[in-house]
């Protein structure tokens, strides 16, 4: 529906023009009128006005000022100036503001109708050009780099599940030289000095752009290269031999030599080191996502926190024999420390775990996950033991735990663990000190600090409660009796002493309050299924 707005401070003239002329002949379906510039602006906000006819001389806001405001906010609205003044200066300003027409009063009905009809045709032609294939193709060419990047990001992440026909159409439209069953390699590039380089978003984009351009220059003579920047900070490249390439017989070796050249050029001219990993050969497009995921995993496994390395998976690098994280399972556990509120000790324990992953396993993703799931399980157990939901205790960080694992490095793990434990500690701290949970923690802290002489009587004296009442609330809150917890604490401590000290078994027995070693051995065997000596031999061997 075409809409016309007539603006004139002389209301009689505006009313006559609006009501007396056959505007439908010009293609107008609705006519609005305003008696000042500000009133016209209000109507522009309320209605989709196509054409404005306005007088030039109006108090407050002139017609020229009104047109300037309209062009600023509604650039496709056509404006026609109507004035009784034939001053050439007005004509020049009207042309400068790209008015559709300039009519002198008194303008005939035919002149007005013709001028509006012409404005409507101009408007139709403009929108036709905007929506035309030529304009669309121009915009497409302008956006091609981003469109190519988005398509590759969807493919490597597994989000892109286009049919072969639709995918081939997109590849052709975006002029991407990859087709079904083409052999290709994944190449991951990681900047090793990004904390020094990336002062702001613009510098990051410029460095990434420069590296991608250098990669195209180094590999471009023989290979087609298609690249993007992924969520992990890697520049991801797909490489394939061009038609008629002379290196197809030893492509892996050629890629390796030119990867070294890429590292050298980037270091020499951009003053930044990069690490590179190239995958085995895959078949396009079905193996794009699997090879990418495998490359990410292997990058963290073989390169990890090292700098300026090159790894080719075509050469089957060996990862060594995996082993458990010793510090993670060495008593006392993180669970025990957090349960007792030993925050500094727990932090030292966690740092030792993180150092082991970094120094002995080079940020191995599998060892990162091993520690992550153990810590997450510990936090869940503590939350549930305190009759709370973990999601309430650690907030948004729960989603990292619940949605699989976005924890990809030791630094990610350290950051997530620190935030989660801080949230847990805050949740515990705000509880009433006299609540049952507070009493339970006091009991447990006392037991672990006084394993040799702890008894129901000494514990109840410590927390100022009747022994019978204390036993009842402890059993209600934890599901086990105080004597059962005391036994478990002593057995855990004995296991720690057996593995980390050279104390004799009878000495450990006395340290834990058992005057008869035979009784201690009997309790230990019932708890662990083997004798203390058998336990020590098994663990130390």
N, C-alpha and C positions, 0 to 999 in steps of 0.2 A: 504494500500500500504506500503510495507516494504522498508525502505531507509537505505543505507549504506554510511558511510563517511570514506574516506581513507586519512590519514594525514602522510606526510613525507616531510622533508625539501629538499630532493632531488626530484625535480619536475619530472624528467624522470621516476623514480621508481613509484611515485604516479600515473602518467599518464598511465604507462604500466599496473599497477594493476587495475586501474579503467576501462581501455578500452579493455584489452586483455582477461580478464577472463569471463567465462559464469556464471555470478552472478545469472542469473535467475534460475539456477539449485539449488541454495541455498534458493530460495524464495525471492530474492531481485528484486524490481521493479525499483528502481532509485539509481544511484551511484553518490556521490558528492566527491570532492577532495579539500584538503587544504594543503598549503605548510608551515604552522606554527601553533603553538598552538593557538594564538589569532585569526587567520583566521578561525580556526576550531570552536572556541567558537562563532564567528559571524554566521557561518553556522548553528550551533546548535540552535541559536535564530530564524533563518529564516525557518528551516525545522524540521519536526518531525523525527529525526534520531533514528533508532532502534539499529544499530550496528556501532561501531567505530573501525577501525583498525588503530593503530598509532605506529610510530617508537618511541623508547625510547629516544635516544639521538638526541635532536634538540636544536638549539640555542634559547635563550630567555626563552622558556617554554618547559620543557622536557615532554616526553610522560607520565611519572608518574604524573607530576604536572597537565597535561591536564586531565588525568583520575580523579584525585582528584577533579578538578573543575566540571567535568561532573557529578560525583557522588553526588556532593553537590547540583546541580541544576536540574539534570535529572537522578534521582536515578534508573529508570528502563532501562536506555540505557545500552546495553551490550558493553563491551570494550575488545578488543584483542590487546595485545602488540606484536610488531614485531621488533626483534633486532638481530644484528649480534653478540651480546655479551651474553655469556652463564654464566656470573657471577651470582652466587647463590643469592646475595643480591638483584638483580633485581627481581628474582623470588619471594623472600619473600615479597618484597614491592608490587608486582603485586597481590599476594594472599591476602595481607592485604587490598588492595583496591577492593577486590572482582572482579578482572578481570575474564572474561569468559575463556580466554586462554592466553598462552604465547608461541609464536612461534619464533624459531631461523631462521635468514636469512642464506642462501636463502631457504625460505619455498616453497615447491612444490605447484602447482595449486590445487592438490587434498587436501592437508593439509589446505589450505586457505578456499576452498569451504566447506570442512567438518567442520572446526572450525566455520565458519559463520552459517552454517546450524544448528550446535549444539546450538549456541547462540540464534538463532531464536526460536528454540524449547524451550529453557529455558525461553525466554521471553513469549512465548505463555502459558507455564505452570504457570508462575507467575500470569499472568492476569486471567487465568482460576481459580486459587486458590482465587484470590482477589474477583472475582465475584461469587464464589461458594456459595451454601446455607450454608455451614458450617461457612464460614467467615461472611456471612450476619447475621446468628443467633448469632454468637459471638458478633458482633457489636450491635445487637439488645439488648442482655443481658446487655451490657455495658451502653446503653442509656435508659434502661427501666425506671428508676426513672423519667427522664425528659419527656419521652414519656407519662407516666402515668399522670404527672402533666399537660402537655399541653392538653391532652384529657379532663381532669377535668375542666381546665380553659375554654376550648371551650364550655363545657356543661353548666357550671354555668352562663356563659355570654350569652348563647343562640345562640352562633355562630355555634355550632356543630349540624348539622341537618342530621346526617347519617340515612340511613334506618336501621330498626331493625337488618337485616342480617349483614350489614357492621359494625354496632356498636357491635354486639355480637362477630363478628370475631376479632375486635380490642381488646375487653375486654379479649377474650381468648388468643390472641397473647401476650398481655401485662401482662397476668396472674393477672387480676383484678377480684376479686371474687364477682362481682355484675352482676345480670341478670335481665331480664325484669320482672316487677311486684314485685321485692324485696321491702320490706318495709325498709325505711332508715330515718335517721335524719341528718340535717345539724348542724354542730357545728362550730361557729366562735371563733377564738382566737385572741386577740389583745394584743400586748406588751404595757404596760403602762409606761415603762421607756426607750423607744427606743432612745430618744434624748441623754440619758446618755450613752447608750450602743454602738450605731452605730457610731463608729469613722470612719469606712471605709466600703466599700462593702463587704470585706471578713468577718469582724466581724458580720455583719448583716446576712450573709448567714450561718455562723456557729451557731449563736443563733437560727435562724429559724430551722436549721437542728436538733439542740439539743432538741428543744421543740417538734418537730414532732416525734423524737425518743422516748421521754418521754411519749408522748400521746399514741404511739403505745404500749409501755410497760404497761401503766396504763389500757388501754382499750382492749389490744390485746388478753387477755385470753378468753373473751366472745364475742368480736365484731371484725368484719373486719373494717379496717379504711383506707380510701383513701383520700389523702390530697394534697393541692397545696397552693401557695401564690398568692393572687389576687392583682389587681392594686390598691386597697384601703389600702393595708398593712395588711389585715387580713390573718391569716392561716385558710383556709377553709377545713373542714373535713367532709366526708360523713361517717356515722356510720351505720352498720347493724349487726344484731345478726348472729353469725356463726351457721352453721348447728349443731344441737344438743346442742345449748346454753341453759343453765339452768336459764337464767334471762329474757326470752322472755315474761313472764307473767307480770312482773313489770319493763319493760325496761326503762321507763322514770325515775323512782326512782333510778334505778341502775346507769343510766348515770349521774344523778344529784350528787349522792354520790361520784362517781369517778371523776367528774369534780372538786369537791372540793379537792379531793386528788391530781389531776393534778396541781391545783393552789398551793397547799402546797409544792409539790415536786419541782416545778419550782422556787418558792420563796426561798426554803431552799438551793437548790444546784446551781441554776443559778443566784441567788440574783436579780431576776427581778419579778415584779408583772404582772399578766395577768388577763384580763377580758374575760369572756366566756358567750356566748349565745347559747342555743340549741333550735332547731325548733320543731314544731310538726312533727308527722310521715307523710312521703310522700311515693309515689309509684315511683319506678325507672323504666325508666329514665325520664318519661314525667314531673315529678314535681321537677326535680333537679333545673332548672333555676328559676321557680316561688318561691320555698322555699328559695333559696339563696337570691333572691332579697328582699323577705319579711323579711328575717333574717337581712340583711343589714339595712333596714329601721327601724326595731324594735330595733336593736342594738343602733342606734343613738337616738331612741326615749327613750328607757328605761335605757341605760347605759350612752350614751353621753360622756361627759368629765369626768365622775366619774372613779375611779380606783379600780381594783381588785374586780369587782362585778361578780355575776353569775345570769343569768336570764334564766328561762326555759319557752318557749312559750307554753309548754304543760299545764301549770298551768293558762293560760289566765290572765296574769298580766294586771292591769287596768292602763290606760293612763291618766285618769282624763278628765275633760271637757275642750276642746280647746277654746281659746279666741283670739281675735285680738291682734296684737302687739300694745299696747297702744302708745308707743313712736313713732312708725312709722307714725301714723296718727294724732298725736298731733301737732297742728300748733305752729310755722311756719313749713312748709314742707321742705324737703331736696331740692325739686325742686325750691322753692322760694329762699332759701339761695344760691344755686349754680347760679341761674339766676342773683342774685344781686352781685355775687362775694364775698359772705361772707364765705370765705374758712374755717376759724377757727371755726365759728359757725356751719357750715355744718359738720365738722369733729367731733365736740363735740356731735352733734345730732346723727351721725352715731354710735359713740362709745356707746351712751346711748341705741341705738337700739340693738347693738351687746351684751351689758351686759344683757339686758332684756332676750334675747334668751338664753344666757348661764345660768343666775342665776334663772330665773323663769321657763324656759322650757327645761333646760338641753340639749341644742344643738338639740332640736327637728328638724328633717329634714324638716318637713312641715313649721315650722316657719322660718327656714333658707330660704326655697324657697319663702315664702311669702315676706320676705324682699328683696331677690335677684331679683325677678321679678319686684317689685316696683322700686328698684334702677335702674334696667336695663331700665324700661319704662321711668324713669326720664331722664336718659342720652340720650335715643333715642329722647325724646321730645325736649331737649335742642339742640341736634345736628340739628334736622330738623328745629327748630326755627331759627337757625343761618345759614340755607340753606347749611348744610353740611351733608354728610353721616356719620352715626355713625361708620361704619367700617373703614372709613378714619381717624376718630378722635382718636379711641382707638386701632387701629391696630389689632394685633393677639388676644387681649382679646375679640374682637367682636365674635370670633368663639365659645367661651364658651357660649355666649348669644344666638347665632344663632343655635347651634346644640343641643338644649335642655339644660339641666343643669347638668354640671359636678361638680357644687358647692355642696359639701357634708357636710360641717361643717362651723361653725362660722369663723374659721381661714381661710378657703378657701374663704369665702365671704369677710372677712376683706381684705385679700390680693388682690382679684380681684377688689374690690371697690376702694381701694387705688390706684392701677395702672390705673384703668379706669378714675378716676377723675383727676389724675395727667396728663394723656394724654389729657383729655378735657381741663384742665386749660392751658396746654402748647399751645394747638391749639388756644384758645381764646387769649392768651397773644401775640402771634406772629402776630395777625392781626394789621393792621395799626390803630393807635389811632384815626386818623381822619376819619376812614371809617364810613359808615352808621351804621354798627353793633356796633361800639364804641360809636356813638352818642346815639343809642337806649339804651345801657347799662347805659350811664350817666344819661339819662332821668329817667330810672327806679330806679336807685340808689337814685337820688334826690327825687323822689316821695316818696320812702319808708323812707327816712330820714326826710322828711318835710310834713307828711300827713296832718297836721293841716292847713298850709298856702300855700300848693302847688297849683299853677294855671298855665294855659298856659303861661301867661306873665312871672311869676317868673321862670318857667322851661326854657323858651326860653332865658331869660336873663342869666341863669346859663350856658347854652351851647353855648351862643353867636351866636344865629341864629334868623332870623326873625320868628315870631310866625306862620305866614301862611306857610312858607317854612318848618318849623319844623313839623307842623301838617301833611303836605303832605308826607314827607319822612317817618314819623313814621307810617302813615297809609299804605304806600306802603310796608314797611319792615315787619310790624307785622300783618297787616290785621285788626287792630282795631285802633280807635282814641285814642288820649292821654286822653281825658276826660273819655272814657270807661275804660282805664287801671287804671286811677286814682280812679274811682269808685270801680273797682274790688279790688284794693289794700286796699282801706278804708274798704270795706266790709270784706275782709279776716282779716284785723287787728281787726275789731270790733268783729268778731267771736272769735278771739284769746283772746281778753280782756274779753269777756263775759264768757269764760270757765276757764280762768286762773286767773282772779282777782275778787274782790268783788265790783269793781267800779259800781256806779249806771248808769243806761242807759243814763240819761241826761248828766252825767259826761263824759261818753264815746263819746257821740255825740259831745260835745265841743272839746274833745281831737282830734277828727278827722276833725274838721273844720266846723261842722254843728251847728250853733247857735240855731236853732229851733229843739228841740228833735222830734217834730211831723214829720218834714221833714225827719229826719234821720230814724225814724221808718218806714215811708212810703217807703224809698229807700231800707231799709233792707228787708222788707217783699217782695218787688218786686224782689229782688235778690235771697233770700233764700226760699221764699214761706211761711214763718212764721215770726212772730214778734220777736224782740230781746228777750223779756221775755220768749216766748214759746221756743225759741232756747236754752236759758240758762237752762230752766227747763228740756228740753229733754236730753241735753248733760250731765248735772250733775246727772240726775237720771239714 
